[in-house]
Amino acid sequence: MNVTKKIPLARNVTALALCGLLPATATVAEAAFAKLDGRTLQPTIEKAADPGLELIDPGAKITPIPLPMPFPPPAPAVAVALTSGGKTLRVIGNGAANDVTIAIDDNGADLVHVYDGNTLLGSYTSHSMTRIQILLKGGDDTFFVGLEPGSSHKFDKKIDLKLGSGNDSGFVDFRGTTSNAIVQGSLDVSVIGGSGDDEVFAHFARKHGGKLAFRCKMGSGADDCAASMWGDISGGADVSFDLGGGSGDDNLWSWNTYDQKDGAYGDIRITADSTFVIRMDGSTGDDQITPTYAGETDGSLTLTVKGRGGADSSFGIVNLAGSSAGKVKARTFGHGGDDDLRLDVVGTSPHLSASINGGQGSDTCQGTANVSKTSCP
């Protein structure tokens, strides 16, 4: 490395003298004029050395002192890469406790912003991006994947989120921050839990056209997974929630009753050309399963609860608005274990089917009169 630089004044006088590059009696002012050009010392001040010190030959070749290399910057906590010609965004944690935010703005900026904590790592064109892959690895991570404030969803995307080990917690939130927020196009979100006690809360604004699919499959540990609609399902939309617990005592719930556009409860509407499917599977462990729907159903609504193994508790509510004319099917299965099962269906529809099947074990079954009961004491 060929370096030419001014030597700092007071700090380097002693060092230069000890290395034989300046007389030991040199002053700060004299040292200020010494320059190091990489190999040859060119002093501009002549001064007799103290007795016993050999004068320096101005033409002598001096081997420069190696300059210390700076420490390498720490690796970023979250790595981001754009692949497949801008179609796939990959976000990978470092195994520690990461805080990841992916904010999608399809309305105006047409950008996907990626944050590590409060630090913006990059902004990427949204309309050309069809897939987002997130791998959080180990550590107690937090995350947010959803709409930038004031935005709506417009461009088709598939989002894969793998939580890894640790107690992870976060949101998949496509509600937006205004009553006009809407999910258009197609949106497919899949969450895979790992070991640890994880929490995932998914929220979606009204859906018009296209497909909306949310799936969570939790791993070991006492996990929470929730998915909720906050508006109408219309324009031929196909919406499905698949919530699955793992090997621990899990809490699964789906709350679908408040319309954020109209600002009213019990006001969600499934239009005649649209469908809404809710599947909830507790897997092993003593699980709590709570589905709720309240609104008008002119299209198709299907609700299926499976407790599987363990002593499960399920309380499902379907509240149909008076003018509902669609197809409604609600079923609860206890399977193995001593389960506490309840299903209430309020209101009527020309095509209504509701049932509880306790399965094996000593089960408790409760429900409204329009709910049939099988394998219940």
C-alpha positions as YAML, in Angstrom:
chain: A
units: angstrom
residues:
- id: 1
  name: MET
  ca: [0.00, 0.00, 0.00]
- id: 2
  name: ASN
  ca: [1.52, 3.39, -1.02]
- id: 3
  name: VAL
  ca: [0.28, 5.90, 1.55]
- id: 4
  name: THR
  ca: [1.16, 9.61, 1.70]
- id: 5
  name: LYS
  ca: [-0.28, 11.34, 4.75]
- id: 6
  name: LYS
  ca: [0.46, 14.02, 7.33]
- id: 7
  name: ILE
  ca: [1.56, 12.54, 10.65]
- id: 8
  name: PRO
  ca: [-0.70, 13.60, 13.53]
- id: 9
  name: LEU
  ca: [1.14, 16.14, 15.63]
- id: 10
  name: ALA
  ca: [1.45, 15.34, 19.33]
- id: 11
  name: ARG
  ca: [0.43, 11.68, 19.24]
- id: 12
  name: ASN
  ca: [3.15, 10.44, 16.83]
- id: 13
  name: VAL
  ca: [6.29, 12.39, 17.84]
- id: 14
  name: THR
  ca: [7.37, 9.78, 20.36]
- id: 15
  name: ALA
  ca: [6.61, 6.89, 18.04]
- id: 16
  name: LEU
  ca: [8.65, 8.41, 15.22]
- id: 17
  name: ALA
  ca: [11.58, 9.03, 17.52]
- id: 18
  name: LEU
  ca: [11.53, 5.49, 18.88]
- id: 19
  name: CYS
  ca: [11.52, 4.09, 15.35]
- id: 20
  name: GLY
  ca: [14.50, 6.27, 14.32]
- id: 21
  name: LEU
  ca: [12.44, 8.42, 11.97]
- id: 22
  name: LEU
  ca: [12.93, 11.69, 13.96]
- id: 23
  name: PRO
  ca: [15.47, 12.90, 16.49]
- id: 24
  name: ALA
  ca: [14.42, 12.21, 20.05]
- id: 25
  name: THR
  ca: [14.43, 15.94, 20.78]
- id: 26
  name: ALA
  ca: [12.19, 16.85, 17.85]
- id: 27
  name: THR
  ca: [9.39, 19.23, 18.67]
- id: 28
  name: VAL
  ca: [5.73, 18.94, 17.74]
- id: 29
  name: ALA
  ca: [6.12, 21.73, 15.21]
- id: 30
  name: GLU
  ca: [9.05, 19.95, 13.58]
- id: 31
  name: ALA
  ca: [7.21, 16.68, 13.39]
- id: 32
  name: ALA
  ca: [4.37, 18.41, 11.58]
- id: 33
  name: PHE
  ca: [6.52, 18.79, 8.48]
- id: 34
  name: ALA
  ca: [7.63, 15.16, 8.32]
- id: 35
  name: LYS
  ca: [5.92, 13.24, 5.55]
- id: 36
  name: LEU
  ca: [5.89, 9.56, 4.88]
- id: 37
  name: ASP
  ca: [5.61, 8.70, 1.17]
- id: 38
  name: GLY
  ca: [5.55, 4.96, 1.70]
- id: 39
  name: ARG
  ca: [9.27, 4.25, 1.67]
- id: 40
  name: THR
  ca: [11.48, 7.41, 1.83]
- id: 41
  name: LEU
  ca: [11.58, 9.89, 4.73]
- id: 42
  name: GLN
  ca: [12.04, 13.45, 3.50]
- id: 43
  name: PRO
  ca: [12.62, 15.64, 6.56]
- id: 44
  name: THR
  ca: [12.42, 19.37, 5.99]
- id: 45
  name: ILE
  ca: [13.97, 20.35, 9.34]
- id: 46
  name: GLU
  ca: [17.65, 19.94, 10.13]
- id: 47
  name: LYS
  ca: [18.59, 19.63, 13.79]
- id: 48
  name: ALA
  ca: [21.62, 18.13, 15.52]
- id: 49
  name: ALA
  ca: [20.90, 14.94, 17.33]
- id: 50
  name: ASP
  ca: [21.73, 14.41, 20.97]
- id: 51
  name: PRO
  ca: [25.22, 13.05, 21.66]
- id: 52
  name: GLY
  ca: [25.29, 9.33, 21.18]
- id: 53
  name: LEU
  ca: [22.61, 9.36, 18.43]
- id: 54
  name: GLU
  ca: [23.61, 8.70, 14.86]
- id: 55
  name: LEU
  ca: [22.42, 11.25, 12.32]
- id: 56
  name: ILE
  ca: [19.91, 9.96, 9.82]
- id: 57
  name: ASP
  ca: [21.00, 9.94, 6.21]
- id: 58
  name: PRO
  ca: [18.25, 11.83, 4.38]
- id: 59
  name: GLY
  ca: [18.64, 9.49, 1.45]
- id: 60
  name: ALA
  ca: [18.42, 6.30, 3.45]
- id: 61
  name: LYS
  ca: [15.72, 3.83, 2.53]
- id: 62
  name: ILE
  ca: [13.30, 3.32, 5.40]
- id: 63
  name: THR
  ca: [10.91, 0.42, 5.64]
- id: 64
  name: PRO
  ca: [7.55, 1.95, 6.49]
- id: 65
  name: ILE
  ca: [5.63, 0.88, 9.56]
- id: 66
  name: PRO
  ca: [2.76, -1.39, 8.47]
- id: 67
  name: LEU
  ca: [-0.52, 0.42, 8.90]
- id: 68
  name: PRO
  ca: [-3.03, -1.59, 10.95]
- id: 69
  name: MET
  ca: [-6.04, -2.76, 8.99]
- id: 70
  name: PRO
  ca: [-9.42, -1.75, 10.40]
- id: 71
  name: PHE
  ca: [-11.58, -4.45, 11.94]
- id: 72
  name: PRO
  ca: [-14.08, -5.82, 9.37]
- id: 73
  name: PRO
  ca: [-17.58, -4.43, 9.84]
- id: 74
  name: PRO
  ca: [-19.94, -6.78, 11.64]
- id: 75
  name: ALA
  ca: [-22.09, -8.95, 9.40]
- id: 76
  name: PRO
  ca: [-25.68, -7.63, 9.08]
- id: 77
  name: ALA
  ca: [-28.20, -9.33, 11.34]
- id: 78
  name: VAL
  ca: [-30.57, -9.84, 8.43]
- id: 79
  name: ALA
  ca: [-29.44, -10.70, 4.91]
- id: 80
  name: VAL
  ca: [-31.53, -9.62, 1.91]
- id: 81
  name: ALA
  ca: [-31.23, -10.83, -1.68]
- id: 82
  name: LEU
  ca: [-33.31, -10.32, -4.81]
- id: 83
  name: THR
  ca: [-33.16, -13.28, -7.21]
- id: 84
  name: SER
  ca: [-34.85, -14.73, -10.29]
- id: 85
  name: GLY
  ca: [-34.70, -11.45, -12.15]
- id: 86
  name: GLY
  ca: [-36.36, -9.51, -9.36]
- id: 87
  name: LYS
  ca: [-39.20, -12.01, -8.89]
- id: 88
  name: THR
  ca: [-38.07, -13.51, -5.55]
- id: 89
  name: LEU
  ca: [-37.09, -11.64, -2.40]
- id: 90
  name: ARG
  ca: [-35.18, -13.65, 0.23]
- id: 91
  name: VAL
  ca: [-34.79, -12.42, 3.80]
- id: 92
  name: ILE
  ca: [-32.67, -14.54, 6.15]
- id: 93
  name: GLY
  ca: [-31.99, -14.03, 9.86]
- id: 94
  name: ASN
  ca: [-28.65, -14.75, 11.52]
- id: 95
  name: GLY
  ca: [-29.78, -17.12, 14.26]
- id: 96
  name: ALA
  ca: [-29.98, -14.43, 16.94]
- id: 97
  name: ALA
  ca: [-33.08, -12.50, 18.04]
- id: 98
  name: ASN
  ca: [-34.03, -10.66, 14.83]
- id: 99
  name: ASP
  ca: [-36.70, -8.01, 14.29]
- id: 100
  name: VAL
  ca: [-37.84, -8.14, 10.67]
- id: 101
  name: THR
  ca: [-40.40, -5.91, 8.93]
- id: 102
  name: ILE
  ca: [-41.53, -6.31, 5.33]
- id: 103
  name: ALA
  ca: [-43.91, -3.51, 4.37]
- id: 104
  name: ILE
  ca: [-45.70, -3.69, 1.01]
- id: 105
  name: ASP
  ca: [-46.91, -0.53, -0.75]
- id: 106
  name: ASP
  ca: [-48.73, -1.39, -3.98]
- id: 107
  name: ASN
  ca: [-50.80, 1.81, -4.23]
- id: 108
  name: GLY
  ca: [-48.40, 4.62, -4.98]
- id: 109
  name: ALA
  ca: [-44.73, 3.81, -4.50]
- id: 110
  name: ASP
  ca: [-44.93, 0.27, -5.93]
- id: 111
  name: LEU
  ca: [-42.26, -0.83, -3.44]
- id: 112
  name: VAL
  ca: [-41.55, -3.53, -0.87]
- id: 113
  name: HIS
  ca: [-39.51, -2.16, 2.06]
- id: 114
  name: VAL
  ca: [-37.34, -4.44, 4.24]
- id: 115
  name: TYR
  ca: [-36.28, -3.35, 7.73]
- id: 116
  name: ASP
  ca: [-33.98, -4.81, 10.34]
- id: 117
  name: GLY
  ca: [-35.39, -3.19, 13.46]
- id: 118
  name: ASN
  ca: [-35.62, 0.50, 12.53]
- id: 119
  name: THR
  ca: [-32.94, 0.24, 9.85]
- id: 120
  name: LEU
  ca: [-34.11, 0.20, 6.23]
- id: 121
  name: LEU
  ca: [-32.15, -2.51, 4.40]
- id: 122
  name: GLY
  ca: [-33.62, -1.87, 0.98]
- id: 123
  name: SER
  ca: [-36.67, -1.07, -1.15]
- id: 124
  name: TYR
  ca: [-37.63, -3.25, -4.11]
- id: 125
  name: THR
  ca: [-40.14, -2.99, -6.96]
- id: 126
  name: SER
  ca: [-43.37, -4.69, -5.94]
- id: 127
  name: HIS
  ca: [-45.17, -5.36, -9.23]
- id: 128
  name: SER
  ca: [-42.33, -7.52, -10.58]
- id: 129
  name: MET
  ca: [-41.93, -9.49, -7.31]
- id: 130
  name: THR
  ca: [-44.03, -12.65, -7.12]
- id: 131
  name: ARG
  ca: [-42.47, -14.43, -4.12]
- id: 132
  name: ILE
  ca: [-41.13, -13.49, -0.70]
- id: 133
  name: GLN
  ca: [-39.17, -16.07, 1.32]
- id: 134
  name: ILE
  ca: [-38.38, -15.39, 4.98]
- id: 135
  name: LEU
  ca: [-36.18, -17.66, 7.13]
- id: 136
  name: LEU
  ca: [-35.76, -16.45, 10.72]
- id: 137
  name: LYS
  ca: [-33.64, -19.36, 12.03]
- id: 138
  name: GLY
  ca: [-32.90, -19.44, 15.78]
- id: 139
  name: GLY
  ca: [-33.50, -16.84, 18.47]
- id: 140
  name: ASP
  ca: [-36.65, -15.22, 19.83]
- id: 141
  name: ASP
  ca: [-37.61, -13.34, 16.68]
- id: 142
  name: THR
  ca: [-40.29, -10.74, 16.01]
- id: 143
  name: PHE
  ca: [-41.71, -9.99, 12.58]
- id: 144
  name: PHE
  ca: [-44.26, -8.00, 10.59]
- id: 145
  name: VAL
  ca: [-45.27, -8.85, 7.03]
- id: 146
  name: GLY
  ca: [-48.04, -6.77, 5.52]
- id: 147
  name: LEU
  ca: [-49.18, -3.45, 4.18]
- id: 148
  name: GLU
  ca: [-47.37, -0.15, 4.49]
- id: 149
  name: PRO
  ca: [-49.63, 2.36, 6.31]
- id: 150
  name: GLY
  ca: [-52.24, 3.75, 3.93]
- id: 151
  name: SER
  ca: [-51.63, 1.10, 1.28]
- id: 152
  name: SER
  ca: [-53.58, -1.79, -0.25]
- id: 153
  name: HIS
  ca: [-52.54, -5.07, -1.85]
- id: 154
  name: LYS
  ca: [-52.64, -5.24, -5.64]
- id: 155
  name: PHE
  ca: [-49.96, -7.52, -7.13]
- id: 156
  name: ASP
  ca: [-49.99, -11.34, -6.87]
- id: 157
  name: LYS
  ca: [-47.60, -12.70, -4.25]
- id: 158
  name: LYS
  ca: [-46.66, -15.95, -2.54]
- id: 159
  name: ILE
  ca: [-45.12, -15.47, 0.92]
- id: 160
  name: ASP
  ca: [-43.28, -18.28, 2.74]
- id: 161
  name: LEU
  ca: [-42.33, -17.65, 6.37]
- id: 162
  name: LYS
  ca: [-40.26, -20.19, 8.34]
- id: 163
  name: LEU
  ca: [-39.88, -19.34, 12.00]
- id: 164
  name: GLY
  ca: [-37.09, -21.72, 13.04]
- id: 165
  name: SER
  ca: [-36.28, -22.41, 16.68]
- id: 166
  name: GLY
  ca: [-36.97, -19.98, 19.52]
- id: 167
  name: ASN
  ca: [-40.08, -18.27, 20.84]
- id: 168
  name: ASP
  ca: [-41.15, -16.23, 17.81]
- id: 169
  name: SER
  ca: [-43.95, -13.70, 17.62]
- id: 170
  name: GLY
  ca: [-45.38, -11.51, 14.89]
- id: 171
  name: PHE
  ca: [-48.06, -10.38, 12.47]
- id: 172
  name: VAL
  ca: [-49.14, -11.06, 8.93]
- id: 173
  name: ASP
  ca: [-51.26, -7.93, 8.57]
- id: 174
  name: PHE
  ca: [-53.00, -6.88, 5.36]
- id: 175
  name: ARG
  ca: [-55.67, -4.71, 7.01]
- id: 176
  name: GLY
  ca: [-53.98, -1.46, 6.12]
- id: 177
  name: THR
  ca: [-54.61, 1.64, 8.20]
- id: 178
  name: THR
  ca: [-57.63, 3.08, 6.38]
- id: 179
  name: SER
  ca: [-61.19, 1.85, 5.90]
- id: 180
  name: ASN
  ca: [-60.61, 1.66, 2.12]
- id: 181
  name: ALA
  ca: [-57.85, -0.97, 2.36]
- id: 182
  name: ILE
  ca: [-58.44, -3.92, 0.04]
- id: 183
  name: VAL
  ca: [-56.71, -7.17, -0.93]
- id: 184
  name: GLN
  ca: [-56.79, -7.58, -4.71]
- id: 185
  name: GLY
  ca: [-55.10, -10.02, -7.03]
- id: 186
  name: SER
  ca: [-53.99, -13.27, -5.38]
- id: 187
  name: LEU
  ca: [-52.16, -13.62, -2.08]
- id: 188
  name: ASP
  ca: [-50.81, -16.92, -0.73]
- id: 189
  name: VAL
  ca: [-49.20, -16.91, 2.74]
- id: 190
  name: SER
  ca: [-47.68, -19.97, 4.42]
- id: 191
  name: VAL
  ca: [-46.19, -20.00, 7.94]
- id: 192
  name: ILE
  ca: [-44.14, -22.93, 9.26]
- id: 193
  name: GLY
  ca: [-43.40, -22.94, 12.99]
- id: 194
  name: GLY
  ca: [-40.40, -24.54, 14.64]
- id: 195
  name: SER
  ca: [-39.58, -25.50, 18.19]
- id: 196
  name: GLY
  ca: [-40.53, -23.01, 20.89]
- id: 197
  name: ASP
  ca: [-43.73, -21.22, 21.85]
- id: 198
  name: ASP
  ca: [-44.68, -19.23, 18.74]
- id: 199
  name: GLU
  ca: [-47.39, -16.64, 18.07]
- id: 200
  name: VAL
  ca: [-48.71, -15.74, 14.62]
- id: 201
  name: PHE
  ca: [-51.62, -13.34, 14.09]
- id: 202
  name: ALA
  ca: [-52.92, -12.86, 10.55]
- id: 203
  name: HIS
  ca: [-55.40, -10.13, 9.53]
- id: 204
  name: PHE
  ca: [-56.83, -9.30, 6.11]
- id: 205
  name: ALA
  ca: [-58.91, -6.43, 4.75]
- id: 206
  name: ARG
  ca: [-61.87, -7.05, 2.45]
- id: 207
  name: LYS
  ca: [-61.08, -9.34, -0.48]
- id: 208
  name: HIS
  ca: [-62.31, -8.62, -3.99]
- id: 209
  name: GLY
  ca: [-61.54, -11.12, -6.74]
- id: 210
  name: GLY
  ca: [-58.69, -13.58, -6.95]
- id: 211
  name: LYS
  ca: [-57.54, -15.98, -4.25]
- id: 212
  name: LEU
  ca: [-56.49, -15.43, -0.65]
- id: 213
  name: ALA
  ca: [-54.94, -18.41, 1.15]
- id: 214
  name: PHE
  ca: [-53.40, -18.38, 4.62]
- id: 215
  name: ARG
  ca: [-51.85, -21.49, 6.15]
- id: 216
  name: CYS
  ca: [-50.02, -22.02, 9.40]
- id: 217
  name: LYS
  ca: [-48.50, -25.27, 10.58]
- id: 218
  name: MET
  ca: [-47.06, -24.81, 14.02]
- id: 219
  name: GLY
  ca: [-44.27, -26.96, 15.41]
- id: 220
  name: SER
  ca: [-43.60, -28.20, 18.91]
- id: 221
  name: GLY
  ca: [-44.39, -25.95, 21.86]
- id: 222
  name: ALA
  ca: [-47.47, -24.12, 23.05]
- id: 223
  name: ASP
  ca: [-48.32, -22.09, 19.96]
- id: 224
  name: ASP
  ca: [-50.94, -19.51, 18.96]
- id: 225
  name: CYS
  ca: [-52.13, -19.13, 15.38]
- id: 226
  name: ALA
  ca: [-54.99, -16.85, 14.34]
- id: 227
  name: ALA
  ca: [-56.45, -15.64, 11.06]
- id: 228
  name: SER
  ca: [-59.28, -13.13, 10.58]
- id: 229
  name: MET
  ca: [-61.15, -11.34, 7.82]
- id: 230
  name: TRP
  ca: [-61.95, -7.66, 8.38]
- id: 231
  name: GLY
  ca: [-64.30, -7.12, 5.46]
- id: 232
  name: ASP
  ca: [-66.43, -8.56, 2.67]
- id: 233
  name: ILE
  ca: [-65.47, -11.40, 0.34]
- id: 234
  name: SER
  ca: [-66.70, -10.42, -3.10]
- id: 235
  name: GLY
  ca: [-66.10, -10.30, -6.84]
- id: 236
  name: GLY
  ca: [-65.64, -14.07, -7.22]
- id: 237
  name: ALA
  ca: [-63.02, -14.21, -4.46]
- id: 238
  name: ASP
  ca: [-61.87, -17.55, -3.03]
- id: 239
  name: VAL
  ca: [-60.64, -17.25, 0.59]
- id: 240
  name: SER
  ca: [-59.27, -20.10, 2.69]
- id: 241
  name: PHE
  ca: [-57.71, -20.32, 6.16]
- id: 242
  name: ASP
  ca: [-55.91, -23.52, 7.22]
- id: 243
  name: LEU
  ca: [-54.74, -23.39, 10.83]
- id: 244
  name: GLY
  ca: [-52.78, -26.32, 12.22]
- id: 245
  name: GLY
  ca: [-51.36, -26.87, 15.67]
- id: 246
  name: GLY
  ca: [-48.30, -28.96, 16.41]
- id: 247
  name: SER
  ca: [-47.33, -31.31, 19.18]
- id: 248
  name: GLY
  ca: [-47.97, -28.89, 22.06]
- id: 249
  name: ASP
  ca: [-51.04, -27.37, 23.70]
- id: 250
  name: ASP
  ca: [-52.04, -24.88, 21.01]
- id: 251
  name: ASN
  ca: [-54.52, -22.06, 20.68]
- id: 252
  name: LEU
  ca: [-56.16, -21.68, 17.25]
- id: 253
  name: TRP
  ca: [-58.77, -19.03, 16.52]
- id: 254
  name: SER
  ca: [-60.42, -17.28, 13.62]
- id: 255
  name: TRP
  ca: [-62.51, -14.15, 14.24]
- id: 256
  name: ASN
  ca: [-64.54, -12.96, 11.26]
- id: 257
  name: THR
  ca: [-67.23, -10.46, 12.18]
- id: 258
  name: TYR
  ca: [-66.09, -6.81, 11.94]
- id: 259
  name: ASP
  ca: [-66.25, -4.90, 8.66]
- id: 260
  name: GLN
  ca: [-63.64, -2.14, 8.89]
- id: 261
  name: LYS
  ca: [-64.99, -0.37, 5.79]
- id: 262
  name: ASP
  ca: [-68.51, 0.00, 7.24]
- id: 263
  name: GLY
  ca: [-67.31, 0.13, 10.85]
- id: 264
  name: ALA
  ca: [-69.88, -2.43, 11.99]
- id: 265
  name: TYR
  ca: [-69.92, -5.81, 13.75]
- id: 266
  name: GLY
  ca: [-71.68, -8.83, 12.24]
- id: 267
  name: ASP
  ca: [-71.45, -7.12, 8.87]
- id: 268
  name: ILE
  ca: [-69.13, -9.31, 6.80]
- id: 269
  name: ARG
  ca: [-70.73, -10.47, 3.55]
- id: 270
  name: ILE
  ca: [-69.84, -13.37, 1.29]
- id: 271
  name: THR
  ca: [-71.33, -12.51, -2.11]
- id: 272
  name: ALA
  ca: [-73.07, -15.15, -4.23]
- id: 273
  name: ASP
  ca: [-70.01, -15.66, -6.46]
- id: 274
  name: SER
  ca: [-67.48, -16.03, -3.61]
- id: 275
  name: THR
  ca: [-66.35, -18.70, -1.13]
- id: 276
  name: PHE
  ca: [-64.88, -18.76, 2.39]
- id: 277
  name: VAL
  ca: [-63.33, -21.93, 3.85]
- id: 278
  name: ILE
  ca: [-62.01, -22.19, 7.43]
- id: 279
  name: ARG
  ca: [-60.17, -25.36, 8.49]
- id: 280
  name: MET
  ca: [-58.71, -25.76, 11.99]
- id: 281
  name: ASP
  ca: [-56.75, -28.82, 13.10]
- id: 282
  name: GLY
  ca: [-55.36, -29.07, 16.63]
- id: 283
  name: SER
  ca: [-53.10, -32.07, 16.03]
- id: 284
  name: THR
  ca: [-51.67, -33.57, 19.24]
- id: 285
  name: GLY
  ca: [-51.89, -31.83, 22.62]
- id: 286
  name: ASP
  ca: [-54.71, -30.24, 24.59]
- id: 287
  name: ASP
  ca: [-55.82, -27.53, 22.19]
- id: 288
  name: GLN
  ca: [-58.18, -24.55, 22.33]
- id: 289
  name: ILE
  ca: [-60.00, -23.98, 19.02]
- id: 290
  name: THR
  ca: [-62.31, -20.99, 18.52]
- id: 291
  name: PRO
  ca: [-63.84, -20.09, 15.13]
- id: 292
  name: THR
  ca: [-66.32, -17.22, 14.78]
- id: 293
  name: TYR
  ca: [-68.21, -15.92, 11.74]
- id: 294
  name: ALA
  ca: [-70.94, -13.28, 11.74]
- id: 295
  name: GLY
  ca: [-72.49, -11.80, 8.62]
- id: 296
  name: GLU
  ca: [-74.49, -12.41, 5.48]
- id: 297
  name: THR
  ca: [-73.69, -15.51, 3.44]
- id: 298
  name: ASP
  ca: [-75.00, -15.55, -0.10]
- id: 299
  name: GLY
  ca: [-72.07, -17.55, -1.46]
- id: 300
  name: SER
  ca: [-70.43, -20.54, 0.25]
- id: 301
  name: LEU
  ca: [-69.16, -20.80, 3.86]
- id: 302
  name: THR
  ca: [-67.44, -23.98, 5.10]
- id: 303
  name: LEU
  ca: [-66.17, -24.37, 8.67]
- id: 304
  name: THR
  ca: [-64.33, -27.53, 9.78]
- id: 305
  name: VAL
  ca: [-62.79, -28.10, 13.24]
- id: 306
  name: LYS
  ca: [-60.70, -31.18, 14.12]
- id: 307
  name: GLY
  ca: [-59.43, -31.66, 17.64]
- id: 308
  name: ARG
  ca: [-57.33, -34.76, 16.92]
- id: 309
  name: GLY
  ca: [-55.46, -36.23, 19.91]
- id: 310
  name: GLY
  ca: [-55.58, -34.77, 23.40]
- id: 311
  name: ALA
  ca: [-58.28, -33.26, 25.56]
- id: 312
  name: ASP
  ca: [-59.41, -30.49, 23.25]
- id: 313
  name: SER
  ca: [-61.83, -27.62, 23.74]
- id: 314
  name: SER
  ca: [-63.69, -26.08, 20.80]
- id: 315
  name: PHE
  ca: [-66.32, -23.35, 20.74]
- id: 316
  name: GLY
  ca: [-67.57, -22.42, 17.28]
- id: 317
  name: ILE
  ca: [-70.07, -19.69, 16.45]
- id: 318
  name: VAL
  ca: [-71.79, -19.06, 13.11]
- id: 319
  name: ASN
  ca: [-74.19, -16.11, 13.15]
- id: 320
  name: LEU
  ca: [-75.99, -15.70, 9.85]
- id: 321
  name: ALA
  ca: [-77.66, -12.45, 8.90]
- id: 322
  name: GLY
  ca: [-81.38, -12.75, 8.19]
- id: 323
  name: SER
  ca: [-81.11, -12.52, 4.40]
- id: 324
  name: SER
  ca: [-78.44, -15.22, 3.96]
- id: 325
  name: ALA
  ca: [-79.19, -17.37, 0.92]
- id: 326
  name: GLY
  ca: [-75.94, -19.28, 0.41]
- id: 327
  name: LYS
  ca: [-74.54, -22.69, 1.27]
- id: 328
  name: VAL
  ca: [-73.34, -23.10, 4.88]
- id: 329
  name: LYS
  ca: [-71.60, -26.20, 6.27]
- id: 330
  name: ALA
  ca: [-70.21, -26.26, 9.82]
- id: 331
  name: ARG
  ca: [-68.65, -29.40, 11.32]
- id: 332
  name: THR
  ca: [-66.74, -30.16, 14.54]
- id: 333
  name: PHE
  ca: [-64.80, -33.40, 15.15]
- id: 334
  name: GLY
  ca: [-63.30, -34.34, 18.50]
- id: 335
  name: HIS
  ca: [-61.44, -37.49, 17.39]
- id: 336
  name: GLY
  ca: [-59.42, -39.03, 20.26]
- id: 337
  name: GLY
  ca: [-59.32, -37.72, 23.85]
- id: 338
  name: ASP
  ca: [-61.89, -36.38, 26.26]
- id: 339
  name: ASP
  ca: [-63.07, -33.29, 24.41]
- id: 340
  name: ASP
  ca: [-65.32, -30.35, 25.27]
- id: 341
  name: LEU
  ca: [-67.10, -29.41, 22.04]
- id: 342
  name: ARG
  ca: [-69.62, -26.71, 21.26]
- id: 343
  name: LEU
  ca: [-71.09, -25.36, 18.02]
- id: 344
  name: ASP
  ca: [-73.76, -22.66, 17.87]
- id: 345
  name: VAL
  ca: [-75.40, -21.74, 14.55]
- id: 346
  name: VAL
  ca: [-77.72, -18.75, 14.72]
- id: 347
  name: GLY
  ca: [-79.92, -17.71, 11.81]
- id: 348
  name: THR
  ca: [-81.02, -19.63, 8.75]
- id: 349
  name: SER
  ca: [-79.95, -20.39, 5.21]
- id: 350
  name: PRO
  ca: [-81.65, -22.53, 2.54]
- id: 351
  name: HIS
  ca: [-78.60, -24.82, 2.46]
- id: 352
  name: LEU
  ca: [-77.45, -25.31, 6.07]
- id: 353
  name: SER
  ca: [-75.68, -28.32, 7.52]
- id: 354
  name: ALA
  ca: [-74.17, -28.32, 11.04]
- id: 355
  name: SER
  ca: [-72.87, -31.21, 13.15]
- id: 356
  name: ILE
  ca: [-70.63, -32.37, 16.03]
- id: 357
  name: ASN
  ca: [-68.91, -35.76, 16.09]
- id: 358
  name: GLY
  ca: [-67.19, -36.45, 19.41]
- id: 359
  name: GLY
  ca: [-65.22, -39.47, 18.23]
- id: 360
  name: GLN
  ca: [-63.38, -41.61, 20.77]
- id: 361
  name: GLY
  ca: [-63.20, -40.64, 24.44]
- id: 362
  name: SER
  ca: [-65.67, -39.23, 26.94]
- id: 363
  name: ASP
  ca: [-66.76, -36.05, 25.19]
- id: 364
  name: THR
  ca: [-69.05, -33.18, 26.12]
- id: 365
  name: CYS
  ca: [-71.09, -31.87, 23.20]
- id: 366
  name: GLN
  ca: [-73.22, -28.73, 23.19]
- id: 367
  name: GLY
  ca: [-74.90, -26.77, 20.44]
- id: 368
  name: THR
  ca: [-78.02, -25.13, 19.13]
- id: 369
  name: ALA
  ca: [-80.98, -27.26, 18.06]
- id: 370
  name: ASN
  ca: [-79.98, -27.13, 14.38]
- id: 371
  name: VAL
  ca: [-76.65, -28.88, 15.15]
- id: 372
  name: SER
  ca: [-76.70, -32.71, 15.01]
- id: 373
  name: LYS
  ca: [-74.57, -34.65, 17.53]
- id: 374
  name: THR
  ca: [-72.83, -38.01, 17.12]
- id: 375
  name: SER
  ca: [-70.64, -40.05, 19.51]
- id: 376
  name: CYS
  ca: [-71.52, -37.74, 22.38]
- id: 377
  name: PRO
  ca: [-72.84, -39.04, 25.74]
...
